Structure formats: C-alpha cells, structure tokens
Amino acid sequence: MKRTCWLIPVIWVSLGFLGCPADDTGEAIWLANLANPFLGKWESDIPSAEATIRFEFKQNGTFTCEFPVGPDPDDTMTATGGYLVKDNVQVTFMSFDEGIGGYTFTAADNNTINVTEIEEVKDGTVVSGNTAPFTRVSGSAVNKDDKSFVLSNTLIGGKWTANGTVYQFRDDGTATMTAGNQSSEIAYFAFYDQGIETDVLVTFIPTTKAFTAYAFTAPKTSNAPTTTMKEITEVTMSEQGELSATYGEAVIFTHSN
C-alpha cells in the first residue's frame, strides 16, 4: 500500500527469486520460492507513529488490515482490501489506503519480507520508492505450500468483450486477454470494497507491469449479458473521513459463452 491504512507512509513487496537462497543463519529461504509468500499474518512497524499495522492475506484474494486509530493501542480499526501476486509484483486495492498500489518484494528470511513501493512504471520499467519489512506475526500459522489463489466472483466463466478485447477470467486469479490474433496472460482479483461501496476489478499485465483498477456492478450470475466498467483514477478521503472515488469513461463489457 502507498500508505498505512490510516494515511501514514508505508510500503509493500513483490518476490523474485530463483533457487532457494539461505539467510544469515544458513537456513534455506523456502519462502522465496512460493508464488504467493504473503499468505498468512504479517505486521509492519511505523516508527514515526509508534504504531504497528497487522495484515492477514487470504487465499481468496482479499486481505484485512488492522491499524490504530488513537493513542490507546487497543483502539484499532480493521479494513478489507484485495490483492494479487504475479511475477515478483504484488498489487493491492483498499479504498482506505488511497486505492490501488503496486509493490516489489524480497524474502529476507522465512519470517520477513522486504516490501518496496512502486512509485510509477515507465515503458515497462519500475521506478521504486521506499522499502519496509513485513514480519510474520509471532505464533501465527506458517504456510510452506505453494498454494494458488481460489477466487469466487461472477466474472469467472465464459468470455467478456470490451472494445474488441476479449477477457476470460479464471478462479485461480489468472485471465487470458485477447486482442485480434494476440493473446496474453494477466493476473486479476475482484471484490466488493466497502469504503467506496462498489465492486472492484484490478488487473495486472506482466509484460508492461501496468496495473489498473475498475469499478463495476457485479452481475447477479456469471451468465449476465453485460456489465459496465469504469476506471478508478483516484480515491480521496474528506476531513470528515468520507471516501469518494473519481472515475474515467464507462466501458460496456458483454458476456458470451
């Protein structure tokens, strides 16, 4: 995320390892070989705020973020977001954290992931920002298995066509995007964001490193004929704490089997 859930600068991560390196103790870093090393519970300290933020990343492509909202450490709030991990990049969306964010990451050891914010992407090249460690929550479950995402949404199944491009969404968080005779594999997630009260689709194109968020009205079934997508260009919070989104042009997605 570009910030902690309560608007203090923070960072995330994306993995990129071949083989199984060792940490300073000589232990093999098996975490580096997992397609999604984030599964489970992690925390990140914010020294300037003397606060700790806790995350729980789930196999269904969502996560929760628990963060302090006052000087009392027991005074906390929990928000929900969505995320994906693909080719050494993690992309997240949470309206309480200004919407979409992209991150690269490395596993420092089996209990620490160093997360680096992607400030921007220029011609497929990542411009990196700050880095911060995510540490596994003490006593929490440790996942050593290479588990795929298991998504559940009404975009899955059949084909969705918009402006001549055809999308086929699958429940493992991958999709095929076909334009003319050219096809490419992308990653995605879809979930309902309570902050801006809309369903959100986020896509990531590995070849260009481009990630984009869209608001849409979820079809009641996977066979619904159409749905409207609008790019989410900005998410802001008022002084009263109310969230609002700015949208781009609406695009009609048409479903077929």
For each residue, the residues with C-beta under 8 A, 3 or more apart:
1: 4 5 10 11 12 65 81 92 94 97 98 101 103
2: 9 10 97 98 101 117
3: 6 7 8 9 10 97 98
4: 1 7 8 9 10 44 46 49 51 53 67 97
5: 1 53 65 67 77 79 94 96 97
6: 3 67 68 69 77 96
7: 3 4 97 98 237
8: 3 4 46 48 49 51
9: 2 3 4 130
10: 1 2 3 4 44 46 53 132
11: 1 44 103 115 116 117 129 130 131 132
12: 1 90 92 101 103 105 115 116 117 134
13: 38 90 103 104 105 106 113 114 115 116 134
14: 85 88 89 90 102 103 104 105 115 116
15: 32 34 37 85 88 105 106 107 113
16: 88 104 105 106
17: 20 21 29 32 33 106 107
18:
19: 33
20: 17 28 29 30 32 33
21: 17 28 29 32
22: 25 26 27 28 29
23: 26 27 29 108 109 110
24: 109
25: 22 109
26: 22 23
27: 22 23 109 110
28: 20 21 22
29: 17 20 21 22 23 32 33 107 109 110
30: 20 33 34 110 144
31: 34 37 107 109 110 111 113
32: 15 17 20 21 29 37 106 107
33: 17 19 20 29 30 146
34: 15 30 31 37 39 143 144 145 146
35: 85 146 148
36: 39 57 85 146 147 148 149
37: 15 31 32 34 85 105 107 113
38: 13 42 57 63 83 85 90 113 134
39: 34 36 57 58 59 143 147
40: 56 57 136 137 140 141 142 143
41: 54 55 56 136 137 140 141
42: 38 54 55 56 57 113 134 135 136 137
43: 52 53 54 55 134 135 137
44: 4 10 11 52 53 55 115 132 133 134 135
45: 51 52
46: 4 8 10 49 50 51 52 53
47: 50
48: 8
49: 4 8 46 68
50: 46 47
51: 4 8 45 46 67 68
52: 43 44 45 46 68
53: 4 5 10 43 44 46 65 66 67 68
54: 41 42 43 65 66 67 137
55: 41 42 43 44 63 64 65 66 134
56: 40 41 42 63 64
57: 36 38 39 40 42 63 83
58: 39 61 62 63 64
59: 39 147 148 149 150
60: 149 150 151 152
61: 58 82 83 84 149 151 173 189 190 191
62: 58 80 81 82 83 189 191
63: 38 55 56 57 58 80 81 82 83 92
64: 55 56 58 78 79 80 81
65: 1 5 53 54 55 78 79 80 81 94 96 97
66: 53 54 55 76 77 78
67: 4 5 6 51 53 54 76 77 78 79
68: 6 49 51 52 53 72 73 75 76
69: 6 75 76 77
70: 75
71: 75
72: 68 75
73: 68 76
74:
75: 68 69 70 71 72
76: 66 67 68 69 73
77: 5 6 66 67 69
78: 64 65 66 67
79: 5 64 65 67 94 96 97 194 195
80: 62 63 64 65 94 191 193 194
81: 1 62 63 64 65 92 93 94 96 97 191 193
82: 61 62 63 92 93 94 189 190 191 193 200 202
83: 38 57 61 62 63 90 91 92 93 189
84: 61 90 91 149 173 187 188 189 202 204
85: 14 15 35 36 37 38 89 90 187
86: 89 91 173 187 204 206
87: 206
88: 14 15 16 104 105
89: 14 85 86 102 103 104 118 204 206 209 211
90: 12 13 14 38 83 84 85 102 103 104 105 115
91: 83 84 86 100 101 102 103 187 202 204 211
92: 1 12 63 81 82 83 97 100 101 102 103
93: 81 82 83 99 100 101 189 191 193 200 202 213
94: 1 5 65 79 80 81 82 97 99 193 195
95: 98 99 193 194 195 196 235 243 245
96: 5 6 65 79 81 195 237 243
97: 1 2 3 4 5 7 65 79 81 92 94 101
98: 1 2 3 7 95 101 235 236
99: 93 94 95 213 232 234 235 245
100: 91 92 93 202 211 212 213 232
101: 1 2 12 91 92 93 97 98 117 118
102: 14 89 90 91 92 117 118 121 204 209 211
103: 1 11 12 13 14 89 90 91 92 115 116 117 118
104: 13 14 16 88 89 90 115 116 118 126 128
105: 12 13 14 15 16 37 88 90 113 114 115 116
106: 13 15 16 17 32 113 114
107: 15 17 29 31 32 37 110 112 113 114
108: 23 112 113 114 133
109: 23 24 25 27 29 31 112
110: 23 27 29 30 31 107 136 142
111: 31 135 136
112: 107 108 109 133 134 135 136
113: 13 15 31 37 38 42 105 106 107 108 133 134
114: 13 105 106 107 108 131 132 133 134
115: 11 12 13 14 44 90 103 104 105 131 132 133 134
116: 11 12 13 14 103 104 105 128 129 130 131
117: 2 11 12 101 102 103 128 129 130 131
118: 89 101 102 103 104 121 126 127 128 129 209
119: 127 128 129
120: 127
121: 102 118 124 125 126 127 208 209 210
122: 125 127
123:
124: 121 207 208 209
125: 121 122 209
126: 104 118 121 209
127: 118 119 120 121 122
128: 104 116 117 118 119 131
129: 11 116 117 118 119
130: 9 11 116 117
131: 11 114 115 116 117 128
132: 10 11 44 114 115
133: 44 108 112 113 114 115
134: 12 13 38 42 43 44 55 112 113 114 115
135: 42 43 44 111 112
136: 40 41 42 110 111 112 140 142
137: 40 41 42 43 54 140
138:
139:
140: 40 41 136 137
141: 40 41
142: 40 110 136
143: 34 39 40 147
144: 30 34
145: 34
146: 33 34 35 36
147: 36 39 59 143
148: 35 36 59 172 173
149: 36 59 60 61 84 171 172 173 189
150: 59 60 171 172
151: 60 61 156 171 172 173 189 190
152: 60 156 171
153: 156 169 190 191 218
154: 218 219 220 221 222 224
155: 160 167 169 190 201 218 219 222
156: 151 152 153 169 170 171 222
157: 169 222 223
158: 168 222 223 255 256 257
159: 166 167 168 255 256 257
160: 155 166 167 168 169 227 253 254 255
161: 164 165 166 167 253 254 256
162: 165 167 229 251 252 253 254
163: 251
164: 161 179 180
165: 161 162 177 178 179
166: 159 160 161 177 178 179
167: 155 159 160 161 162 175 176 177 178 253
168: 158 159 160 175 176 178
169: 153 155 156 157 160 175 188 190
170: 156 173 174 175
171: 149 150 151 152 156
172: 148 149 150 151
173: 61 84 86 148 149 151 170 187 188 189
174: 170 185 186 187 188
175: 167 168 169 170 185 186 187 188 203
176: 167 168 183 184 185 186
177: 165 166 167 183 184 185 186 205
178: 165 166 167 168 182 183 184
179: 164 165 166 182
180: 164
181:
182: 178 179
183: 176 177 178
184: 176 177 178 205 207
185: 174 175 176 177 206
186: 174 175 176 177 203 204 205 206
187: 84 85 86 91 173 174 175 203 204 206
188: 84 169 173 174 175 201 202 203 204
189: 61 62 82 83 84 93 149 151 173 201 202
190: 61 82 151 153 155 169 199 200 201 202 218
191: 61 62 80 81 82 93 153 199 200
192: 198 199 200 218
193: 80 81 82 93 94 95 196 197 198 199 200
194: 79 80 95 197
195: 79 94 95 96 235 243
196: 95 193 200 215 232 235 243 244 245
197: 193 194
198: 192 193 215 216 217 245
199: 190 191 192 193 215 216 217 218
200: 82 93 190 191 192 193 196 213 214 215 216 232
201: 155 188 189 190 213 214 216 229
202: 82 84 91 93 100 188 189 190 211 212 213 214
203: 175 186 187 188 211 212 214
204: 84 86 89 91 102 186 187 188 209 210 211
205: 177 184 186 208 209 210 211
206: 86 87 89 185 186 187 209
207: 124 184
208: 121 124 205
209: 89 102 118 121 124 125 126 204 205 206
210: 121 204 205
211: 89 91 100 102 202 203 204 205
212: 100 202 203 231
213: 93 99 100 200 201 202 231 232
214: 200 201 202 203 229 230 231 232
215: 196 198 199 200 229 230 232 245 247
216: 198 199 200 201 227 228 229 230 253
217: 198 199 227 228
218: 153 154 155 190 192 199 227
219: 154 155 222 223 224 227 255
220: 154 224
221: 154 224
222: 154 155 156 157 158 219 255
223: 157 158 219 255 257
224: 154 219 220 221 227 255
225: 254 255
226: 252 253 254 255
227: 160 216 217 218 219 224 252 253 255
228: 216 217 250 251 252 253
229: 162 201 214 215 216 250 251 252 253
230: 214 215 216 247 248 249 250 251
231: 212 213 214 247 248 249
232: 99 100 196 200 213 214 215 235 245 246 247 248
233: 246 247 248
234: 99 245 246
235: 95 98 99 195 196 232 243 244 245 246
236: 98 243 244 245 246
237: 7 96 241 242 243 244
238: 241 242 243 244
239:
240:
241: 237 238
242: 237 238
243: 95 96 195 196 235 236 237 238
244: 196 235 236 237 238
245: 95 99 196 198 215 232 234 235 236
246: 232 233 234 235 236
247: 215 230 231 232 233 250
248: 230 231 232 233
249: 230 231
250: 228 229 230 247
251: 162 163 228 229 230
252: 162 226 227 228 229
253: 160 161 162 167 216 226 227 228 229
254: 160 161 162 225 226
255: 158 159 160 219 222 223 224 225 226 227
256: 158 159 161
257: 158 159 223
